[in-house]
Amino acid sequence: MAGKTSTKTIAQNKKAFHDYFVEESMEAGIELCGTEVKSLRQGRVNLKDSWCSIVEGELFLNGVHISPYEQGNIFNRDPMRVRRLLMHKREIMRLLGYVKQEGYSLIPLSLYFKGSIVKVQLGICKGKKLYDKRADLAEKAAKRDIQRAMKEKNRF
């Protein structure tokens, strides 16, 4: 079974794709305690309004809400605590170079299990203006209308 790792998506940050242009994405590990992993297995996580910061050469995940595990009692941690992300130092320094540029941010795009390990997909993102968001919504609506018309045409 070596080499075969299944991925199971826990949560996706759909708001990130609406608010940002994703320039590049990469994978990072996340440092969690046991009850947080159990809560993630139940899918009790919210990535909305989350971001990453680099402090003293370490990468941190901020604003992620992992609900407390119901049977965890005294072992539960603060649901909004700052969690450390695990990446190689060289990769973190490359990300720092992007973040220092004006308009770029590190945003978690999704959280998933890779085998039994929890991973985070990070995106190097540039913020969208309001007119960009409107154009994207119009483009989605046009694609949806085209698909609907094609389906209607093929039905007869």
N, C-alpha and C positions, 0 to 999 in steps of 0.2 A: 504494500500500500504506500510505499515511499514515493513522494512526488505528487500524490493526489491529495490536495487539500480543498475541501469544499468551503464556499463562502455563503454565509447567511446574513442578509442585511437586517440590522436591528432598527435603524432609523435613518432618514434622509432629511437634509436641510433644504426643503424646497424653496424657502424664502431666499436663500443665498443665490439661487439661479435667477430669481426675479430681481434681486437688488444689485447683483454684481455680474460682470463679465469674468468668466473663469479662464485665466490665461494658461494655467498649468495645474496639474494635480499630482499629489504624491501620497504615499502611505506612511503612517507612523504608528508605533505601539503606544499604549496608554497604561499608566500605572494606576491600578485600582485595588481596592480591598475586596475581600470575599463576598460580603453582602451586596456590594455594588454589582459584581458580576452576576449574582443570582437575580438581582433586580433587572439587569440588562437582558437576561434570558427570558424574562417575562415581558420584555419590550417596554419597560417603564422609563423612558428617557425622552427628553425634549432638547433638540439642538437649536431651536429658534433663538435668535439674538445671541448666539455664541461666537466667540472669536479666540484667536491665539495671540500670545505675546511672548517675546523673547526677553528674558531677564538674566543677566550675567551668564550668557552662553547656554542657558537652558530654555527649553520650549515648554510653555504652559497653556493649558486649555481653560478658558474662562467662560462663565455664563451657561454651562451645560447643567441641566437639572436631571439628576438620576434619583428617582423616587426611592425612599427608604424601603428596604425589604421587610415585608410584613412579619416574618418570623425571626427577624434579626435582632430584636430588642436592644440590648446594650452595645452590640457590635456595629450598629448602623452609624454611618458618618453623616456629616452635614450634606444635604442634597446639592447645594450650590458651591461646594468647595472647589478650589482651584486644583486641577489635576495636572501632573507632569506628563509630557509626551516624550516618547523615547525615539530618538533619531541619532544618527552619527553626527559628530561635531562639525564635520565638513559640510553636511547637508544643512545644518542649522545656520552656519555662517553664510551659506548661499541664500537661504531664506531671509536672513537679516539684511543682506544686500538689496533684495527686492523690497522689503518692508520700508527701508530707509527712503526709497524713491517715493515721490509724492503720489498719492492716490492708490497705492497698493496696500492690500490687507491680507492676512492669513485667516481663512474662514474654514471651519470644519464642514465638509460637504455630506459625509455619511459616516455611520458607525456600523461595523459589521464584525462577525466572527469569521476568522480564517482558521479553520480547524477548531481548536478550542481556545484560541487566543483572540482577544478583542483588539481590533485595529481601527484607526481613524483615517479617513481620506481627507487630506487637507488640500485646499485650493488657494493658489495665489491669485487674488481677485482684484479687479479694478472696479470702482463704483460706477453704477449707471446713473445717468441723468433721467429726469422725469420723461423727456421726449423719447429716450431709448426704451424705457419701460412701455410706453404707449405703442411704440413701433413693434415691439415684441408681441404685445397682446394682439395687435391688428394682424400680424403675420400668423399667429396661432389660429385666430378666428378664420382667416382666409384659407389656411390649410384644412381646417375642420370642414369648412363649406365645400371645398373641392372634394374631399373624401366622401362627404355625404352625397354630393352630386354624382360621383363615380359609382357609389354603391347603388344609388337610385337607378342610374342608367343600366347597370349590369343586371339589375333585378328583372328587367323586362326582356 
